[in-house]
């Protein structure tokens, strides 16, 4: 796995974006007040900010992203539980096979004493009964499938929210670039807000300062436009990186599930051992991905 994609520092931009969304209603209110003052001084507004639409989009986007942030540690915990339970099963399997090492080539999974194996526990930590080794493997496979389903759902949420983020930012930035009034068709809302020092007061230093780079030209409001665009891109990139981790986890789940289900009660212990060795290597990758998600959860806490 690319270590750069699991560095917590890369996801701070997403945290900043959530702060921006939480403060967005106040930002819009200040901009509306300034536009109203402009209108009151005799200017005919060109295209007032669509306050209600922007606030709905921001609120929806914030709710969805916070749901994603809450799911990050859940996925990490789920992955770790799969790793722990699968490792434990494989260790018990190896222990039982050693007892039958003299006949491992002819003995099958059916010959293993199922009562010597620890039951798999469900997502609610309930022990799942098994009457043979195949039942136990199926129980483990069911748990893996549940985790795979959650990973798929998480990936879909990330894709949808990435598109929603782009739509929201595009609408907001386009609104700022439209003329402030009909009598000054070449003067944008953004430039007026900047010259009135409104931008500096409404945009929090928490999320925008890291992206602000003062320009040497007179149009320094462009630096705010650039900072907003960079915040937008960085937040979407963090979402893409999360989706990469999720896709990696889903791939491990599916391969582990396939490896488990390839065995039946008639499978020889030798053949089962070979398939379980392959699963062991997959568990290492799943463990790394799960730990990465667990670390990121602390970074994303608000």
C-alpha positions as CSV (number, residue, x, y, z in Angstrom):
1,X,0.0,0.0,0.0
2,X,1.1,3.5,-0.8
3,X,2.1,5.0,2.6
4,X,1.5,8.5,1.4
5,X,-2.2,7.8,1.2
6,X,-2.5,6.8,4.9
7,X,-0.7,9.8,6.4
8,X,-3.1,11.6,8.8
9,X,-1.8,15.0,7.7
10,X,-3.5,14.6,4.3
11,X,-6.9,14.4,5.9
12,X,-6.6,17.6,7.9
13,X,-8.1,19.4,4.9
14,X,-11.3,17.4,5.2
15,X,-11.5,18.5,8.9
16,X,-11.0,22.2,7.8
17,X,-13.7,21.7,5.2
18,X,-16.2,20.5,7.9
19,X,-15.4,23.6,10.0
20,X,-16.1,25.7,6.9
21,X,-19.4,24.1,6.4
22,X,-20.4,24.6,10.0
23,X,-19.6,28.3,9.8
24,X,-21.2,28.7,6.3
25,X,-24.6,30.0,7.5
26,X,-22.9,32.9,9.3
27,X,-20.7,33.6,6.3
28,X,-23.8,33.9,4.1
29,X,-25.6,36.1,6.6
30,X,-22.7,38.6,6.6
31,X,-22.6,38.6,2.8
32,X,-26.4,39.1,2.6
33,X,-26.2,42.1,4.9
34,X,-23.5,43.7,2.8
35,X,-25.5,43.1,-0.4
36,X,-28.5,44.6,1.3
37,X,-26.5,47.7,2.3
38,X,-25.3,48.0,-1.3
39,X,-28.9,47.8,-2.5
40,X,-30.0,50.4,0.1
41,X,-27.4,52.9,-1.2
42,X,-29.2,52.9,-4.6
43,X,-27.6,50.0,-6.5
44,X,-29.8,47.5,-8.3
45,X,-28.5,44.1,-7.4
46,X,-27.6,42.0,-10.4
47,X,-28.1,38.5,-9.0
48,X,-28.5,38.2,-5.2
49,X,-27.0,35.2,-3.5
50,X,-29.5,32.3,-3.4
51,X,-29.2,32.0,0.4
52,X,-31.7,29.2,0.9
53,X,-30.3,27.0,-1.8
54,X,-26.7,27.5,-0.7
55,X,-27.6,26.8,3.0
56,X,-29.5,23.6,2.1
57,X,-26.6,22.3,0.0
58,X,-24.1,23.2,2.7
59,X,-26.2,21.6,5.5
60,X,-26.7,18.4,3.4
61,X,-23.1,18.2,2.5
62,X,-22.0,18.7,6.2
63,X,-24.4,16.0,7.4
64,X,-23.2,13.5,4.9
65,X,-19.5,14.1,5.5
66,X,-20.0,13.9,9.3
67,X,-21.7,10.5,8.7
68,X,-18.7,9.4,6.7
69,X,-16.3,10.6,9.5
70,X,-18.3,8.6,12.0
71,X,-18.0,5.5,9.9
72,X,-14.2,5.7,9.5
73,X,-13.4,4.2,13.0
74,X,-16.2,1.7,12.6
75,X,-14.6,0.3,9.5
76,X,-11.2,0.2,11.2
77,X,-12.7,-1.8,14.1
78,X,-14.6,-4.1,11.8
79,X,-11.4,-4.9,9.9
80,X,-9.4,-5.5,13.0
81,X,-12.1,-7.9,14.3
82,X,-11.9,-9.9,11.1
83,X,-8.1,-10.0,11.4
84,X,-8.2,-11.1,15.0
85,X,-10.8,-13.8,14.6
86,X,-9.4,-15.2,11.4
87,X,-5.9,-15.3,12.8
88,X,-7.2,-17.1,15.9
89,X,-9.1,-19.7,13.8
90,X,-6.0,-20.3,11.7
91,X,-3.8,-20.8,14.8
92,X,-6.3,-23.3,16.2
93,X,-6.5,-25.0,12.8
94,X,-2.7,-25.4,12.6
95,X,-2.7,-26.7,16.2
96,X,-5.2,-29.4,15.4
97,X,-3.6,-30.3,12.1
98,X,-0.3,-31.0,13.9
99,X,-2.0,-33.6,16.0
100,X,-2.9,-35.4,12.7
101,X,0.3,-34.6,10.9
102,X,0.8,-38.3,10.1
103,X,-2.4,-38.4,8.1
104,X,-2.8,-34.8,6.9
105,X,-2.8,-35.8,3.3
106,X,-5.8,-38.1,3.6
107,X,-7.7,-36.6,6.5
108,X,-10.3,-33.9,5.7
109,X,-11.8,-30.9,7.5
110,X,-14.6,-33.3,8.5
111,X,-12.1,-35.2,10.7
112,X,-11.2,-32.1,12.8
113,X,-12.9,-31.9,16.3
114,X,-15.1,-28.9,15.9
115,X,-15.6,-28.6,19.7
116,X,-11.9,-27.6,20.0
117,X,-12.4,-24.4,18.0
118,X,-13.5,-21.1,19.4
119,X,-16.9,-20.0,18.1
120,X,-16.9,-17.0,15.8
121,X,-18.6,-13.9,17.4
122,X,-21.0,-11.8,15.4
123,X,-20.9,-8.0,15.0
124,X,-22.9,-7.8,18.3
125,X,-20.3,-10.0,20.0
126,X,-22.7,-13.0,20.1
127,X,-21.0,-16.4,19.8
128,X,-22.2,-18.2,16.7
129,X,-22.7,-22.0,17.1
130,X,-21.1,-24.5,14.8
131,X,-21.6,-28.3,14.5
132,X,-18.6,-28.8,12.3
133,X,-15.6,-26.9,10.9
134,X,-17.5,-25.9,7.7
135,X,-20.2,-24.2,9.9
136,X,-17.4,-22.3,11.6
137,X,-15.9,-21.3,8.3
138,X,-19.3,-20.2,7.1
139,X,-19.8,-18.1,10.2
140,X,-16.5,-16.4,9.6
141,X,-17.4,-15.9,6.0
142,X,-20.7,-14.3,6.9
143,X,-18.9,-11.9,9.2
144,X,-16.6,-11.0,6.3
145,X,-19.5,-10.5,4.0
146,X,-21.2,-8.1,6.4
147,X,-18.0,-6.1,6.6
148,X,-17.7,-6.1,2.8
149,X,-21.2,-4.8,2.5
150,X,-20.4,-1.9,4.9
151,X,-17.3,-1.1,2.9
152,X,-19.3,-1.0,-0.3
153,X,-21.8,1.3,1.3
154,X,-19.0,3.6,2.6
155,X,-17.4,3.7,-0.9
156,X,-20.7,4.7,-2.4
157,X,-21.2,7.5,0.2
158,X,-17.8,8.8,-0.6
159,X,-18.5,9.0,-4.3
160,X,-21.8,10.7,-3.8
161,X,-20.4,13.2,-1.3
162,X,-17.5,14.0,-3.5
163,X,-19.9,15.0,-6.3
164,X,-22.1,17.0,-3.9
165,X,-19.0,18.8,-2.6
166,X,-18.0,19.8,-6.1
167,X,-21.6,21.0,-6.9
168,X,-21.8,23.0,-3.7
169,X,-18.4,24.7,-4.2
170,X,-19.0,25.4,-7.9
171,X,-22.4,27.1,-7.0
172,X,-20.9,29.2,-4.2
173,X,-17.8,30.4,-6.2
174,X,-19.9,31.1,-9.3
175,X,-22.2,33.2,-7.1
176,X,-19.2,35.2,-5.8
177,X,-17.9,35.9,-9.3
178,X,-21.2,37.3,-10.6
179,X,-21.6,41.2,-10.7
180,X,-22.8,42.9,-7.6
181,X,-25.1,45.2,-9.4
182,X,-26.4,46.1,-12.9
183,X,-24.8,49.6,-12.8
184,X,-21.3,48.0,-12.3
185,X,-21.4,44.9,-14.5
186,X,-17.7,44.3,-14.2
187,X,-17.5,44.4,-10.4
188,X,-18.0,41.0,-8.8
189,X,-19.5,40.4,-5.4
190,X,-16.1,38.9,-4.4
191,X,-14.2,42.1,-5.1
192,X,-16.7,44.2,-3.2
193,X,-16.6,41.9,-0.2
194,X,-12.8,42.1,-0.3
195,X,-12.5,45.8,-0.5
196,X,-15.0,46.1,2.4
197,X,-12.7,43.8,4.4
198,X,-15.6,41.4,4.7
199,X,-13.7,38.4,3.5
200,X,-11.1,38.7,6.2
201,X,-13.7,38.9,8.9
202,X,-16.1,36.1,7.7
203,X,-13.6,33.5,6.6
204,X,-12.1,31.6,9.6
205,X,-8.4,31.5,10.0
206,X,-8.9,27.9,11.0
207,X,-9.6,26.5,7.6
208,X,-8.6,29.2,5.0
209,X,-5.2,30.6,6.2
210,X,-3.2,27.5,5.2
211,X,-4.3,28.1,1.6
212,X,-4.0,31.9,1.5
213,X,-1.1,33.3,-0.5
214,X,-1.2,37.1,-0.8
215,X,-0.8,38.2,-4.4
216,X,1.4,41.0,-5.5
217,X,-1.3,42.5,-7.7
218,X,-4.1,44.9,-6.7
219,X,-6.7,42.2,-7.0
220,X,-5.8,40.5,-3.8
221,X,-9.3,39.1,-3.5
222,X,-8.1,36.5,-6.0
223,X,-6.1,35.0,-3.2
224,X,-9.4,34.2,-1.4
225,X,-10.8,32.7,-4.5
226,X,-7.7,30.6,-4.9
227,X,-7.8,29.6,-1.2
228,X,-11.4,28.5,-1.5
229,X,-10.6,26.5,-4.6
230,X,-7.7,24.8,-2.9
231,X,-9.8,24.0,0.1
232,X,-12.3,22.4,-2.3
233,X,-9.7,20.4,-4.1
234,X,-8.0,19.3,-0.9
235,X,-11.2,18.1,0.7
236,X,-12.2,16.1,-2.4
237,X,-8.7,14.6,-2.5
238,X,-9.0,13.5,1.1
239,X,-12.3,11.9,0.1
240,X,-10.6,10.1,-2.8
241,X,-7.9,8.8,-0.5
242,X,-10.5,7.5,1.9
243,X,-12.2,5.8,-0.9
244,X,-8.9,4.2,-1.9
245,X,-8.5,2.8,1.6
246,X,-12.0,1.6,1.5
247,X,-11.6,-0.1,-1.9
248,X,-8.4,-1.8,-0.6
249,X,-10.3,-3.1,2.4
250,X,-13.1,-4.4,0.3
251,X,-10.7,-6.2,-2.0
252,X,-9.1,-7.9,1.0
253,X,-12.6,-8.9,2.4
254,X,-13.6,-10.5,-1.0
255,X,-10.4,-12.4,-1.4
256,X,-10.5,-13.7,2.2
257,X,-14.1,-14.7,1.7
258,X,-13.3,-16.5,-1.5
259,X,-10.4,-18.3,0.2
260,X,-12.5,-19.5,3.1
261,X,-15.4,-20.7,0.9
262,X,-13.1,-22.7,-1.4
263,X,-13.0,-25.3,1.4
264,X,-15.6,-28.0,2.2
265,X,-15.8,-30.8,4.7
266,X,-14.2,-33.1,2.0
267,X,-11.2,-30.8,1.5
268,X,-8.0,-32.5,2.7
269,X,-6.1,-30.8,5.6
270,X,-3.1,-30.4,3.3
271,X,-5.1,-28.5,0.7
272,X,-6.9,-26.5,3.3
273,X,-3.5,-25.5,4.8
274,X,-2.4,-24.2,1.5
275,X,-5.4,-22.0,1.0
276,X,-5.2,-20.7,4.6
277,X,-1.5,-19.7,4.0
278,X,-2.8,-17.4,1.2
279,X,-5.4,-16.0,3.5
280,X,-2.7,-15.2,6.1
281,X,-0.9,-13.0,3.6
282,X,-4.2,-11.2,2.9
283,X,-4.7,-10.6,6.6
284,X,-1.5,-8.6,6.8
285,X,-2.8,-6.1,4.2
286,X,-6.2,-5.9,5.9
287,X,-4.5,-5.3,9.2
288,X,-2.5,-2.4,7.7
289,X,-5.6,-0.8,6.1
290,X,-7.7,-1.2,9.3
291,X,-5.0,0.4,11.4
292,X,-4.7,3.3,8.9
293,X,-8.5,4.0,9.2
294,X,-8.2,3.8,13.0
295,X,-5.4,6.4,13.1
296,X,-7.3,8.6,10.7
297,X,-10.4,8.6,12.9
298,X,-8.5,10.6,15.6
299,X,-7.3,13.1,13.0
300,X,-10.8,13.7,11.8
301,X,-12.4,14.2,15.2
302,X,-13.8,17.7,15.6
